[in-house]
Amino acid sequence: MTRHITRIATVVIAVCCSLFTVSAQTVRDIIKQHPTYASCNYDTYPDSVSSVLTPAPKDKKPFYISHYGRHGSRYISNRIGYDTPYIMMQRADSLDELTTEGQRVLHEMNQIMRDTENRWGELTGYGKRQMQNIGKRMVERFPEVLHAGARVTAISTTVPRCIESMGCQAAQMLQACPQLKISMQASGRTQFYMNHQDKQLRKGYMTPEAQKAYDDYTKPLMSNSRLMELIFKNPDIVKEFVDEEYFNYYLMKMALFQDNISYNRNQHLIKIFNTDEFYRMWQADNALWYIQHGACKLNGGRQPYSQRHLLRQLIADADSCIKLSEPGAQLRFGHETVLLPLVCLIGVNGYDFATDNLNELEAHGWWCSSVFPMGSNLQFIFYRNNPKDKDVLIKVLLNEAEATLPIPTDCAPYYHWSDFRQYCLNKLAAYKQ
């Protein structure tokens, strides 16, 4: 009874600390300092990770790592996002409707289009370095797991940028510890859990209630008359072929996306927007990601269950590896449309938040940009005293920073594997297709 009360008290303290951290800095503050945060899943992984890890409880040592990560920074996956503002600009230029600033913007867009052509979705040089740095830090942080002779199993989806990300991280890990035994595979046989896109859930995410709430929420966020006057000589005339909301949204995306590409990273486009404009775009995108992948009550709150197969696999793999004397690590490389709903399904850092009011997301700390930048990852670090120790602990790292789970613990930020395992199995059992 005493242990149970202590664990509950510890959770309350941890949650309060988490809420305090969220409230200490607003999204607008972050965007002012780091504009690409506004681009949500187009944001870049931090160049360095400085968070200090809490020492393990007495006599506990890390022995196994289970991981799911997104690929590193890439080129935009297809040309539609760039073509939307680019074609509008070309049409305006042909009619001599661009201001001097508009001509400068079109010049930047021409350079970006030339650099990106036929590279759609490819891993960038910057993305390769991200993955290398993540691998290097993993070896440095957990030498008890990743030592000479340790086995590392790496699995990727069949998408080239994920395969290449896996290779970059594995190669750097081998450089840091040449005696690691790393195996890699990318097979269609693992796609049912590595990249499951639930068609039934996806089909039903935008219910009439969700659509109305989203439209009402985003209506005041999408237009930008200031931008139209800055770019076009006669905004009222060009509105015949320039959709103000689409132009504003996709030009901002084009500007922010360049941070993922080594070429022309400090380009002019970002400077034509201000913090409030980026912030409004983030609000609209964050709400859409929540409806698509969060526990949104407007569509039944079932979207995170798209990753039920992955969660079951993570549990099964861990159960098998715990039985081994030195299991090593299992690394998985995939996509943000898997990582975000997985985080929401598990409830990492409160991302299982359920509401039908989109205005509550920001205040609660449901900020998708903090979950899935390029190179994002979720790591489960397992601890025990020795192979006979039945009280296995885990620590969860979201983007290499210690995270919370929605279960009691008497050793935060560590959790008892048996508690977490049962919590997940209960949650999975509650799902009805």
N, C-alpha and C positions, 0 to 999 in steps of 0.2 A: 504493500500500500504506500509506504514512504517513497519507494523508488518511483512508483507511478506518479505520485504528486510532484516529486522533484522533476521528472521528465516533462510534465505538463507546464510547470513553472518555467522551465528552460525554454520551451517552445514559445511561450508568451513573450519572454524577454527577447528572444531572437526575432520574432515578428515585429515587435515594437521597434527594435533597432533597425530592421529592414525598412519599415515605414518611415522612420526618421531620415534614413539615408536617401530615400526617394524624394522626400519633401525638401531636402537640403538644396537641391538643384532642379530647376524646372527644365522642361524640354526646350523651351525657348532659349534658356541660358546655354544649353548644350549646343543648339543650332547656331547661336551667335558665335561661339568659339570654334565650332566644328560643323560647317554648313552641310557636309555630306550626310550627317546624321538624319537630315530631313528626307533623304532618298530611300530610307527604310532598307529593303533588301539589296539596294545598290551601294550601301555604305561599305567602307573599307575596314578591314580588321586592323586593330591598333598595331603600330610598328613595334611597340614594346609592351610587355605585360609586367607590371611591377608589384602586383598584389602579393602580399606575404601570406604564406599558408600557415594555418594553425597547427602546431605540433600535435602528433597523434597521442591518444591516451597512453599511459604507462604500459610498456612492453608490447604495444601494437606496432606492427611494421607493414608497409604496403607490400602486397604480393601479386596483385592482378589489376590490370587496367582494362576497362570496357569503354569503348568510344564510338560516337557517331559524329562525323564532321561534314560540313559543307565544303565544296571545292573552293579554291582560292579565287582571287579577283579574275574576272573574265571580260571579254568584249561583250557587248550587248548581244543577246541570244538571237535576235532577228532584226531586220532593218525597219520594221513597222514603226517602232518607237522613235527612230530618227527621221524616217520619211514624213511622219505627220507634220512636224514644224518645217522641215526642209522644203517640202513641196510648196507649202504656203509661202515661204520666203522667196522661192524661185519665181513663183507667179507674181508676187508683188514687185520683184526686181524687174521682171519683163515689162511691167506697166509703169516703171519709174516711180514707184510708190514707197521706196525705202529712204529713210532719213540717212544722214551721215553715220549715225550710230547703227542704224539698220544694215548699212553696207559693211561695217566692221563685223557685225554679228554674222552676216552671211559669209564673210571671208573665213571666220573661225569655223563655221559649219562645213564649208567646203573642205577645209583641212581635216576635220574630224571624219567626214565621209570617206575621204581618200584613204586615211589611215585604217579605217574599220572595214572597208570593202573586202569581202571574202574571208573575214576573220570572225564571223558571227559565232558567238558562244565559245570561242577559244580561250584557254587559260592565257593570261598575260604574264609578262616577265615579273611584274609586281606580285601577281598571284603565286608564282612559283616561289618567290622569296618568302611570302607569308607562310606557305606550307613548310618550307625548310626551317623557318624560325620556330614554328609550333613543334616540329619534330625534335629540334635541338633542345628546346626547353623541357619537353617531356622526358628526355633522357637525363637531363641535368637535375630535374626535380625529383625523379623517382629512380635513382640508381639501384635501389633494392630490387626493383622489378626488371629494369632494363639494364642488365649486366651481361658480361661475357657468357655466351652460351644460352641466354634467354631466348625463348621462342616468341615471335611476333607474327600473328596472322592478320593480314590486311586484305580487306574485301572492298571492291568498288562497284558502283553501278556501271552499266555498259556505256555510259556517256564519256566521250574522250576527255573532257576537262576534269572529270572525276578520276579517271584512270591516271592521268598525268599528275594530278594533285597527290594521289596515293604514292606514285613513284617519287615525286619530289620529297615528300615527308619521309618516306622509307630510306631514300638515299642519304638524307641528312642525318637520320638516326644511325645509319651504318657508319657514317663518317665520325659521329660522336662516340660510337661504340662499335668498332669493326667486327667484334665477335658475336654480334647479335645474329640470330637465325631467323630471317624474315622471309615469309612466303606471301605471294600476292596473287590475287585472282579477280577477274571481272567476268561474271557468268550470268546468263539469263536465268539460271536455276535459283539464284538468290534474289531476284528482282521482286518476288512477292512480298518480301519484307524490307529490302533495301530501298525500294522506290515505289511503294504501293500508292497509287492514286485512285482512291475509291470513287468509282464513277457514280454510284448511287448517292453517296453523301455529297459529292461535288455538284451533282445535278440539283440537289435540293437546298443548297446553302442560301440562295437569295430568294427567300419566301416573300410574298407580298408585304408582310409586316416588316421584314428586314429591308426590303427595297424602299419602302416609305420612310423608315427611320433614317436610312442612309441618305436619301435624297434631301430630307429635311435638314439633316446634320451638315451636309456638304454644300448646300445651296449658297450660303454666304461666303464660301471659302475659295471657289474655283476661278472667279473672274479676276481680271487685272487690267483695268483701263489705263493705269500708269504705264505699263509695258507697251500697250498698243500705241500710245502717244509717243513713246520713246523710239519705237521701231518704224512706225509707218507715218508718212506725211499726212494722209487723210484717213484716219482710223474708220470713220463712218463708211467710206467708200470700200475699203478692203474687207469690211465685214461680210461682203457678198461671197468671198471665197476663203476668208480666215475666220475660223471658229475661235473666239476669244478664249474660252475655257480650255479647249484642246491645245491651242497654241501655247498658252501660259504653262499648262501642266507638262507637256512634252518637251518644251524648250528648257524648263527647269531640270527635268530628268536628264536631258542631253548634257547640260552644263555640269551637273553633279556626277554623272557617270564617269567623266574623264579622270576622276581621281583614282580609278581602278587601272588606268593605263599609264605606263611609264612615259609615253609620248605626250607632250603638250598638257601635262597635268595642271600647270598653273595658268590656265587659259583665261581669256577675257570674259567668257560667258557668265561665270559665277558672279562677277562684279556688277552685272546689270540688274541683279535681284537684291532685295534687302531681306533682313532676318524675318520680318513679319510675313513676307510672301512665301519664303521657304517653310516657315512654321505652319501656315495655313495648308500648304500642300501635305506636310507631314500628318496633320490632323485628319485629312481626308483619307490618305493612304493607310494610316494606322487603324482607322475604323473599318476599312475594307478588309484588311488582313484579319482583324478580329472576327468579322462576320464569316470569313472564309475558313479560318482555322482555329478560332478560339471557342470557348464554351458559351457562345452567344445564345441567350434565351429566345431571341427573335427567330431562330431556326431550329430550336429544340436542344441546343447545346451539345450536339453529337459530333460535330466536325473533328475534334481531336481524336476520336476513335478511328480515324483513317489510318492511324499508326498502331493499331492494336496488334497486328502481326509482328511488327518490329519490337514492341515491348515484350511480347511473349518470347521472341527469339533472344532478346537480351537476358531475360530471366533464365531461360533454358541453358544458354551458353554459360552464364555465371554459375548455375548449379553444377554443370559439368566441370568447370575449371576449378571450383572450390575444392573438389575432390582430389585435385592433383597437388603434388608437393611443390612444384614451381610452374604455375600456369602461364606466366608472362603477360602478354597483352593481345587484345583483339581490337583492331582498328577497322572502322567502316567509313566509307567516303561516299557522300551523296549530295543531297540538295536541301535548300531552305524550306521547300514545301513538305519536307519530311521532318526536318528538325523542329520547326515552329510548332506543329501540332503535337509532336512527341513531348516537347517541353510543357505544352498546355495539358496534355493527357496526364502526365506525371504530377504536374503542379509545382514545378521548379520555380522558386522565387515568386510564388503567388500567381503564376500565369494560368492557373485553372479558374481564375476569377470569372464568375457568371453574372451577367446583367442583361437587361433589355434596354438600357439607357446608354447610348454611345457617349454621352457627355461625362460619364463616370470613369471612362477608361484612363484618361490622363492623370486624374487625381489619385487613382488607385495604383498607378505605376505600371499599367499594362502598355508598355512601350515596345513595339515589335522591333525597332531598330537595335535595341539592346540584346536581342536574342540572335538575330541571323544576318549579321554583316557577312561579306565575302570571307570565307575561311573560318566561319563560326564553328563551334564544336561543343559537345557535351561529353564530359569524361566522368566515369564512375571509378573511383579509386578504392580498392578493397584492402582491408587491414586485418591482421590477426597476429597472434603471438607465435604460433607454429602450425604445421599442417593438422595437428590434432585439436586445435582450438576451435570450438564450436560457436563461440561468440564473435562472429565475423562482423566487422564494422565497415561502413562505406562513407565516403565523402564525395559530394557531387561538385564538379567544377563546370560552370557555364562560361565559356570563352576564357577559361583558365583562372577564373575567380571563384572563390568558395560561394556556394549557393545553398538555399534553404529548401527543405521538403515539407509537405503538409502533414507530418506525422510527429508524434511525441518523441523526444530523445532526452537522455540524461547526460549527453556528451557532445552537444552541438559544437562545431558544425558537422560532427560525425553522427551517424545513425546506425542502428542495429539492422543488419541485412535481413534478418528474419522478419522484423517489423515492416521494412520497406517492401520486401517480397510479398508478404501477405496483403499489404495495402494495395499493391498493384494487381494481384490476382483477384481480390474482391472487386476492384474497379472494372477489370476486364469481364468478370462474371456478370456484372450488372448490365452489360451492353446487350441489347437485343436488336438484331438486324430487321 
